[in-house]
Amino acid sequence: MTEGNTGVPCVGALAYDADDRLLLIRRGNDPGRGLWSVPGGRVEPGESDAEAVVREMAEETGLVVEPGTLVGTVRRGPYLIADYRCAVVGGTLRAGDDAIELAWYPLDALPDDLAFASHRQALTELIERLATR
């Protein structure tokens, strides 16, 4: 994704455990400090979305992931966030960088204190898509 008329390129990582629970982080910085969010962040100059997903997951969760399918995009202010499904292939789960806490959540029991309304909308749409498959 490139910056321009589309917005500041960012990625979100949708990682699941063996019980199909989604990994969320409690944000340590604004915007949304103290609230739950999917791991992710800005795509650095010269970096692909896939590279950004791998880097952000390592920084925030300690996990090594293999990026998969683009699930959808969400606009939040000047940011255009591309959310990718990820497969965890290694690492050790730990809160780091922007994350002050990590937790796996069942898709039907997401926390009420999500950082961004756009995440709840995107996750609700994802759950609906998965249910029809």
C-alpha positions in Angstrom: 0.0 0.0 0.0 1.4 3.4 -0.8 0.6 6.8 0.8 -1.1 9.4 -1.2 -4.8 10.0 -1.9 -5.6 6.7 -0.2 -4.2 7.7 3.2 -1.4 6.7 5.5 -0.8 3.0 4.9 -1.1 0.8 7.9 -1.7 -2.9 8.6 -3.6 -5.0 11.1 -2.8 -8.6 12.0 -5.6 -11.1 12.6 -3.9 -14.1 14.3 -5.8 -17.0 15.8 -4.9 -19.8 18.2 -5.8 -23.5 17.9 -9.3 -22.7 19.4 -10.0 -20.0 16.8 -9.6 -17.2 19.3 -8.4 -13.8 18.0 -5.3 -12.2 19.5 -5.8 -8.7 20.8 -3.5 -6.2 22.4 -4.3 -3.6 25.1 -2.7 -0.5 23.6 0.0 1.3 25.6 -0.1 4.5 23.6 -2.7 6.9 22.1 -4.8 6.7 20.2 -6.8 4.3 22.2 -4.4 3.9 25.1 -5.7 1.2 27.5 -8.2 -0.2 25.1 -8.1 -3.4 23.0 -7.0 -3.6 19.4 -5.7 -5.9 16.8 -1.9 -5.8 16.6 -0.6 -3.6 13.8 0.7 -0.2 12.8 2.2 1.9 10.0 3.8 0.5 6.9 7.4 1.9 6.9 8.8 3.5 3.7 10.0 0.8 1.3 8.2 -1.9 3.3 5.5 -4.2 1.8 2.3 -4.9 3.8 3.5 -8.4 4.4 6.8 -7.2 5.8 4.9 -4.6 8.0 2.6 -7.4 9.4 5.6 -9.6 10.3 7.5 -6.7 11.9 4.5 -5.3 13.9 3.5 -8.7 15.2 7.1 -9.4 16.4 7.4 -6.0 18.0 4.0 -6.0 19.8 3.5 -9.7 20.5 6.8 -11.6 20.2 5.2 -13.9 17.7 6.5 -14.8 14.2 3.7 -14.9 11.7 3.2 -15.7 8.0 0.9 -13.1 6.5 -2.1 -14.6 4.6 -5.2 -13.3 3.0 -6.3 -9.6 3.0 -9.5 -9.7 5.0 -10.5 -6.1 4.4 -9.5 -2.5 4.8 -10.7 0.1 7.3 -10.3 3.9 7.2 -9.7 5.7 10.5 -9.0 9.4 10.0 -5.9 9.7 7.7 -5.0 6.0 8.2 -6.0 3.3 5.8 -5.6 0.0 7.6 -5.3 -3.3 5.6 -6.2 -6.2 7.9 -4.5 -9.6 7.1 -5.2 -13.0 8.4 -1.9 -14.5 9.8 -0.6 -17.9 10.7 1.6 -18.0 13.9 4.7 -20.0 13.0 7.0 -19.3 15.9 8.1 -16.9 18.7 7.1 -16.5 22.3 3.9 -14.6 23.2 4.8 -11.5 25.3 3.5 -7.9 25.4 6.0 -5.5 23.8 6.3 -2.2 22.0 2.8 -0.6 22.0 1.1 -3.5 23.8 0.8 -3.6 27.6 -1.3 -6.8 27.7 -2.2 -9.6 25.3 -5.2 -11.9 25.3 -6.9 -14.4 23.0 -10.7 -13.8 22.6 -13.4 -16.0 21.1 -15.0 -14.1 18.1 -18.4 -14.2 19.9 -17.0 -12.7 23.1 -14.8 -9.7 22.0 -14.2 -7.1 24.8 -16.5 -4.2 25.0 -13.6 -1.7 25.3 -12.2 -2.0 21.8 -10.1 1.0 20.9 -11.8 1.9 17.7 -15.4 1.5 16.5 -14.0 0.6 13.1 -12.4 -2.5 14.5 -15.7 -3.7 16.0 -17.4 -3.2 12.6 -14.5 -4.9 10.7 -14.4 -7.8 13.1 -18.2 -8.2 13.0 -18.1 -8.3 9.2 -15.3 -10.9 9.4 -17.3 -13.1 11.8 -20.3 -12.9 9.4 -18.1 -13.9 6.4 -16.5 -16.8 8.3 -19.9 -18.1 9.3 -21.1 -18.3 5.7 -18.2 -20.4 4.6 
